[in-house]
Amino acid sequence: MATLSNKKPKELELKWYRVGYGAFVLLGLYFLLVSKDLSAAVSNWGIALVFDPFDQRVKWSDRRLWQKVWLLIHLLVLITGFVVLLIG
């Protein structure tokens, strides 16, 4: 008899995090480029960071350099959007 487990395969979890991250980044680009709504774009990019596209079980200090750079650039774009919203 097969037993059911609450543990999901690591690959499936990572796939859904990447789908969520990509969806919110693309939605933010849509709001920025098509709808010309910077506030909606910035909020979607902020939500995208919740879906870390890399393995969340790896500590920040153990991540590869390119992953750190990717997430930091995403955060800088997000902060820049907030500043532009506050100034403008």
Backbone as CSV, one residue per row, in Angstrom:
resi,resn,N_x,N_y,N_z,CA_x,CA_y,CA_z,C_x,C_y,C_z
1,MET,0.837,-1.185,0.000,0.000,0.000,0.000,0.881,1.249,0.000
2,ALA,0.534,2.180,-0.843,1.303,3.420,-0.961,0.950,4.361,0.182
3,THR,1.956,5.033,0.691,1.714,6.004,1.752,1.775,7.406,1.174
4,LEU,0.941,8.252,1.722,0.923,9.646,1.291,1.863,10.447,2.167
5,SER,2.522,11.399,1.561,3.477,12.229,2.286,3.162,13.697,2.032
6,ASN,3.394,14.513,3.037,3.204,15.958,2.893,4.406,16.622,2.235
7,LYS,5.482,15.888,2.060,6.687,16.461,1.463,6.545,16.480,-0.052
8,LYS,6.805,17.648,-0.628,6.760,17.792,-2.076,8.172,17.640,-2.626
9,PRO,8.301,17.154,-3.832,9.643,17.088,-4.417,10.238,18.482,-4.569
10,LYS,11.528,18.575,-4.324,12.235,19.853,-4.369,12.109,20.517,-5.740
11,GLU,12.183,19.733,-6.796,12.125,20.287,-8.143,10.775,20.931,-8.432
12,LEU,9.701,20.319,-7.954,8.368,20.851,-8.189,8.171,22.173,-7.451
13,GLU,8.640,22.237,-6.206,8.547,23.491,-5.453,9.308,24.602,-6.156
14,LEU,10.525,24.314,-6.565,11.355,25.318,-7.222,10.719,25.778,-8.526
15,LYS,10.098,24.858,-9.237,9.428,25.212,-10.490,8.312,26.219,-10.246
16,TRP,7.505,25.990,-9.223,6.386,26.899,-8.952,6.855,28.250,-8.449
17,TYR,7.952,28.268,-7.692,8.511,29.553,-7.268,8.996,30.343,-8.473
18,ARG,9.620,29.657,-9.417,10.091,30.341,-10.624,8.928,30.833,-11.474
19,VAL,7.868,30.051,-11.551,6.681,30.481,-12.301,6.075,31.722,-11.646
20,GLY,5.943,31.719,-10.329,5.403,32.877,-9.618,6.274,34.106,-9.789
21,TYR,7.579,33.920,-9.663,8.514,35.040,-9.837,8.396,35.615,-11.246
22,GLY,8.456,34.751,-12.236,8.374,35.196,-13.622,7.055,35.864,-13.947
23,ALA,5.965,35.327,-13.412,4.650,35.900,-13.683,4.538,37.321,-13.143
24,PHE,5.014,37.543,-11.926,4.905,38.887,-11.352,5.880,39.874,-11.986
25,VAL,7.046,39.393,-12.412,7.966,40.278,-13.123,7.351,40.691,-14.458
26,LEU,6.798,39.727,-15.188,6.163,40.039,-16.472,4.937,40.923,-16.296
27,LEU,4.171,40.678,-15.243,3.010,41.526,-14.977,3.449,42.958,-14.667
28,GLY,4.553,43.093,-13.933,5.098,44.421,-13.669,5.553,45.113,-14.941
29,LEU,6.195,44.360,-15.833,6.607,44.939,-17.113,5.396,45.359,-17.945
30,TYR,4.340,44.567,-17.899,3.110,44.925,-18.619,2.556,46.252,-18.097
31,PHE,2.465,46.366,-16.769,1.924,47.599,-16.195,2.818,48.798,-16.505
32,LEU,4.122,48.583,-16.550,5.033,49.685,-16.830,4.996,50.093,-18.303
33,LEU,5.074,49.127,-19.201,5.230,49.434,-20.621,3.914,49.633,-21.361
34,VAL,2.879,48.893,-21.000,1.608,48.973,-21.729,0.629,49.907,-21.024
35,SER,0.430,49.690,-19.734,-0.547,50.499,-18.999,0.016,51.825,-18.501
36,LYS,1.334,51.961,-18.513,2.006,53.178,-18.024,1.650,53.481,-16.561
37,ASP,1.543,52.422,-15.763,1.182,52.553,-14.350,2.371,52.094,-13.502
38,LEU,3.206,53.036,-13.105,4.419,52.704,-12.359,4.104,52.115,-10.994
39,SER,3.072,52.591,-10.325,2.765,52.072,-8.990,2.369,50.601,-9.039
40,ALA,1.603,50.205,-10.030,1.230,48.791,-10.167,2.448,47.956,-10.551
41,ALA,3.317,48.503,-11.373,4.525,47.780,-11.762,5.430,47.543,-10.558
42,VAL,5.635,48.577,-9.762,6.496,48.456,-8.585,5.908,47.473,-7.580
43,SER,4.621,47.520,-7.367,4.022,46.592,-6.406,4.126,45.143,-6.892
44,ASN,3.979,44.914,-8.185,4.127,43.556,-8.707,5.571,43.074,-8.606
45,TRP,6.526,43.961,-8.839,7.928,43.573,-8.690,8.262,43.284,-7.237
46,GLY,7.625,43.984,-6.318,7.829,43.687,-4.899,7.272,42.325,-4.527
47,ILE,6.115,41.999,-5.057,5.527,40.676,-4.809,6.394,39.595,-5.437
48,ALA,7.007,39.883,-6.569,7.859,38.891,-7.241,9.010,38.447,-6.345
49,LEU,9.527,39.355,-5.529,10.642,38.989,-4.651,10.240,37.970,-3.591
50,VAL,8.952,37.873,-3.303,8.486,36.850,-2.360,8.753,35.464,-2.934
51,PHE,8.618,35.337,-4.248,8.865,34.076,-4.938,10.333,34.029,-5.356
52,ASP,11.200,33.733,-4.415,12.633,33.639,-4.707,12.832,32.566,-5.776
53,PRO,13.332,32.944,-6.978,13.431,31.956,-8.055,14.542,30.932,-7.862
54,PHE,15.373,31.123,-6.851,16.466,30.202,-6.582,16.095,29.353,-5.371
55,ASP,16.908,28.379,-5.062,16.598,27.465,-3.966,16.598,28.227,-2.639
56,GLN,15.430,28.306,-2.017,15.285,29.089,-0.791,15.916,28.424,0.420
57,ARG,16.268,27.167,0.284,16.892,26.469,1.415,18.375,26.802,1.547
58,VAL,18.933,27.405,0.512,20.348,27.782,0.542,20.467,29.143,1.222
59,LYS,21.328,29.213,2.236,21.534,30.470,2.951,22.133,31.513,2.014
60,TRP,21.893,32.787,2.344,22.383,33.888,1.508,23.899,33.803,1.338
61,SER,24.619,33.510,2.390,26.087,33.469,2.317,26.594,32.307,1.465
62,ASP,25.766,31.287,1.260,26.177,30.122,0.474,25.721,30.191,-0.982
63,ARG,24.989,31.217,-1.347,24.498,31.316,-2.723,25.616,31.715,-3.670
64,ARG,25.404,31.396,-4.951,26.366,31.790,-5.977,26.319,33.306,-6.162
65,LEU,27.424,33.847,-6.609,27.537,35.295,-6.772,26.504,35.837,-7.752
66,TRP,26.276,35.150,-8.867,25.341,35.654,-9.870,23.907,35.673,-9.330
67,GLN,23.564,34.760,-8.422,22.234,34.779,-7.816,22.080,35.977,-6.881
68,LYS,23.116,36.265,-6.123,23.083,37.435,-5.247,22.954,38.714,-6.066
69,VAL,23.745,38.807,-7.144,23.707,39.990,-7.998,22.324,40.150,-8.614
70,TRP,21.740,39.056,-9.096,20.402,39.090,-9.699,19.377,39.664,-8.713
71,LEU,19.353,39.135,-7.507,18.366,39.580,-6.520,18.636,41.010,-6.053
72,LEU,19.899,41.389,-5.932,20.212,42.753,-5.525,19.839,43.766,-6.610
73,ILE,20.056,43.419,-7.871,19.638,44.312,-8.957,18.120,44.439,-8.971
74,HIS,17.411,43.342,-8.753,15.948,43.387,-8.684,15.518,44.323,-7.550
75,LEU,16.169,44.198,-6.401,15.841,45.058,-5.264,16.154,46.520,-5.557
76,LEU,17.255,46.799,-6.241,17.603,48.176,-6.592,16.599,48.785,-7.567
77,VAL,16.133,47.984,-8.531,15.089,48.463,-9.449,13.818,48.769,-8.665
78,LEU,13.486,47.926,-7.718,12.296,48.128,-6.886,12.419,49.413,-6.050
79,ILE,13.554,49.602,-5.419,13.766,50.811,-4.608,13.754,52.058,-5.488
80,THR,14.350,51.977,-6.672,14.330,53.102,-7.606,12.905,53.461,-7.993
81,GLY,12.082,52.453,-8.237,10.674,52.701,-8.551,9.950,53.396,-7.414
82,PHE,10.215,52.964,-6.177,9.596,53.617,-5.016,10.024,55.076,-4.908
83,VAL,11.307,55.325,-5.130,11.827,56.704,-5.035,11.175,57.569,-6.122
84,VAL,11.084,57.070,-7.337,10.458,57.822,-8.413,8.995,58.110,-8.085
85,LEU,8.310,57.144,-7.480,6.909,57.372,-7.079,6.801,58.435,-6.000
86,LEU,7.735,58.424,-5.052,7.687,59.398,-3.968,8.028,60.804,-4.472
87,ILE,8.980,60.923,-5.374,9.387,62.224,-5.881,8.356,62.782,-6.852
88,GLY,7.890,61.930,-7.754,6.988,62.392,-8.803,5.590,62.363,-8.344
